[in-house]
Amino acid sequence: MQLSKKYYLLTAGNVLWYACLLFFSYLMLLITLQYIPVRTDVAFLQTKGDVTGMLHYRVAFFAHVYTGMFVLLSGMLQFPSFIRRRFPALHKWSGRIYAGGIILVAGPAGLVMGYYGNGGLISQTAFCILAVLWITFTWKGVTAISAGDIKSHKAWMYRSYALTLSALSLRAWKWLLVFLFAPAPMDVYHIISWLGWTSNLLVAEMIIRARGDKL
């Protein structure tokens, strides 16, 4: 009886988690759609008038934005155990889309964007470190599974996806800080540029340690 109760609680928690993830992914999709077709006079790019004239920045920005949704959604398919058990081909190919999208496109493009990030050196440093770690963790996950080390693969992919979700958490932290404290806009940007991904990484490490041999 106790086992059944625990099972249903875990199942309900997983359903709630994925429902929230899908909802926020939908909000991200709405943001992405603003840039289709290619435009430089909407949303975030309205604050980047000093660099939108640079071809390499525009290429990096749109590559990052367009690839981001595929990375976010394909990464979502990596963790449910029933997908890994019943649909191993889906797990494998979505994993390839996820890892390839980050290592080859979204990660390097994010590094370029980070170099020109708003908020000066504080934010630029945060976003550049984020991009480098995102690529590195994903690459380590790929090399681990290639070597047959499933436990390390899972741990690195937890870390990788935690950084992927910084696109969502950054905006959530921004909303919360403005709602609670109403700080100056640039102060908010400095804080969330670090908090948006370090908090996710901390949670990922807690999950990895808690799961231990269950990874």
C-alpha positions in Angstrom: 0.0 0.0 0.0 2.8 2.3 1.0 4.7 1.5 -2.3 1.6 2.2 -4.4 1.1 5.6 -2.6 4.8 6.5 -3.3 4.5 5.4 -6.9 1.4 7.5 -7.5 3.0 10.5 -5.9 6.1 10.2 -8.1 4.0 9.7 -11.1 1.9 12.8 -10.3 5.1 14.8 -9.7 6.5 13.8 -13.0 3.3 14.6 -14.8 3.2 18.1 -13.2 6.9 18.7 -14.0 6.4 17.9 -17.7 3.2 19.9 -17.9 5.0 22.9 -16.5 7.9 22.3 -18.9 5.6 22.1 -21.9 3.8 25.2 -20.8 7.0 27.3 -20.5 8.2 25.7 -23.7 5.1 27.0 -25.4 5.8 30.5 -24.1 9.3 30.2 -25.5 7.8 29.2 -28.8 5.7 32.3 -28.8 8.9 34.4 -28.3 10.7 32.4 -31.2 7.8 33.0 -33.6 8.4 36.8 -33.3 11.6 36.2 -35.3 9.9 34.4 -38.1 10.4 35.6 -40.8 13.8 37.0 -39.9 13.5 40.4 -38.2 15.8 42.6 -36.2 13.3 45.2 -35.0 11.3 43.1 -32.5 11.6 41.9 -28.9 15.1 41.4 -27.5 16.8 42.6 -30.7 15.3 46.1 -30.1 17.9 46.4 -27.3 20.8 45.3 -29.6 20.8 48.1 -32.2 24.6 48.5 -31.7 25.3 44.9 -32.9 22.5 43.9 -35.2 24.3 45.5 -38.1 27.0 42.8 -37.7 26.4 39.8 -39.9 28.1 37.3 -37.6 25.9 38.5 -34.7 22.7 38.1 -36.7 23.8 34.7 -37.9 24.6 33.6 -34.3 21.4 35.0 -32.9 19.0 33.5 -35.4 20.9 30.2 -35.3 20.6 30.1 -31.5 17.0 31.0 -31.4 15.8 28.7 -34.2 17.8 25.7 -32.9 16.9 26.4 -29.3 13.3 25.1 -29.6 14.5 21.8 -31.1 17.1 21.4 -28.4 14.6 22.1 -25.7 12.0 19.7 -26.9 14.3 16.9 -28.0 16.1 17.1 -24.6 12.7 16.6 -22.9 12.5 13.1 -24.5 15.8 12.0 -23.0 14.7 11.5 -19.4 11.4 9.5 -19.2 12.3 5.9 -18.5 9.3 4.5 -20.5 10.7 6.2 -23.7 14.1 4.7 -23.1 12.6 1.2 -22.5 9.8 1.1 -25.1 11.1 3.5 -27.8 14.9 3.3 -27.7 15.2 4.5 -31.3 13.3 7.7 -30.4 15.6 8.2 -27.4 18.7 7.7 -29.6 17.7 10.0 -32.5 16.2 12.7 -30.3 19.5 12.6 -28.3 21.4 13.0 -31.5 19.3 16.1 -32.4 19.8 17.4 -28.9 23.5 17.0 -28.7 24.2 18.0 -32.3 22.1 21.1 -32.0 24.0 22.2 -28.9 27.6 21.3 -29.9 27.4 22.4 -33.5 25.0 25.3 -33.5 23.3 26.6 -30.4 26.3 26.4 -28.1 28.8 28.2 -30.3 26.1 30.7 -31.3 25.4 31.4 -27.6 29.1 32.0 -27.1 29.0 34.7 -29.7 25.9 36.2 -28.2 27.4 36.1 -24.8 30.4 38.1 -26.0 28.0 40.9 -27.0 25.6 40.4 -24.1 23.8 43.3 -22.4 25.0 44.3 -19.0 28.7 44.7 -19.6 31.5 42.4 -18.4 29.4 40.9 -15.5 26.7 39.5 -17.8 29.0 38.8 -20.7 31.2 36.6 -18.5 28.2 34.7 -17.1 26.8 34.0 -20.6 30.1 33.0 -22.1 30.8 30.6 -19.2 27.2 29.2 -19.7 27.9 28.6 -23.4 31.2 26.9 -22.8 29.8 24.6 -20.0 26.7 23.8 -22.1 28.9 22.6 -25.0 31.3 20.8 -22.6 28.7 18.9 -20.5 26.8 17.8 -23.7 30.1 16.6 -25.3 31.0 14.7 -22.1 27.5 13.1 -22.2 28.1 12.0 -25.8 31.6 10.6 -25.2 30.4 8.8 -22.1 27.6 6.9 -23.9 30.0 6.2 -26.8 32.2 4.5 -24.2 29.3 2.5 -22.8 29.3 4.4 -19.5 25.6 4.9 -19.0 25.8 6.3 -15.4 28.2 9.1 -16.4 26.2 9.7 -19.5 23.0 10.3 -17.5 24.8 12.5 -15.0 26.3 14.7 -17.8 23.0 14.9 -19.6 21.3 16.1 -16.4 23.9 18.9 -16.2 23.5 19.7 -19.9 19.7 19.9 -19.8 19.9 22.0 -16.6 21.8 24.6 -18.7 19.3 24.2 -21.6 16.5 25.1 -19.2 18.3 28.3 -18.3 16.4 29.9 -21.2 13.3 29.4 -19.1 14.6 29.9 -15.6 16.3 33.2 -16.6 12.9 34.6 -17.5 11.3 33.2 -14.4 13.9 34.7 -12.1 13.5 38.0 -13.9 9.8 38.0 -13.3 10.2 37.0 -9.7 12.9 39.6 -8.8 11.0 42.4 -10.5 7.7 41.4 -8.8 9.3 41.1 -5.3 11.9 43.9 -5.3 11.5 46.0 -8.4 15.3 46.6 -8.7 16.9 48.7 -11.5 16.7 46.9 -14.9 20.5 46.6 -15.2 20.8 45.2 -11.7 18.2 42.6 -12.6 20.1 41.6 -15.7 23.4 41.2 -13.8 21.7 38.9 -11.3 19.7 36.7 -13.7 22.7 36.3 -16.0 24.3 34.2 -13.3 21.3 33.0 -11.3 19.4 31.8 -14.4 21.9 28.9 -14.9 23.8 28.4 -11.6 20.5 27.7 -9.8 19.6 25.0 -12.4 23.1 23.5 -12.1 22.8 23.3 -8.4 19.5 21.5 -8.6 21.0 19.1 -11.2 23.8 18.2 -8.9 21.4 17.6 -6.0 19.4 15.2 -8.2 22.5 13.4 -9.4 23.7 12.9 -5.8 20.2 11.9 -4.6 19.8 9.3 -7.3 23.3 7.9 -6.9 23.3 4.3 -8.1 19.8 4.7 -9.7 21.3 6.8 -12.5 
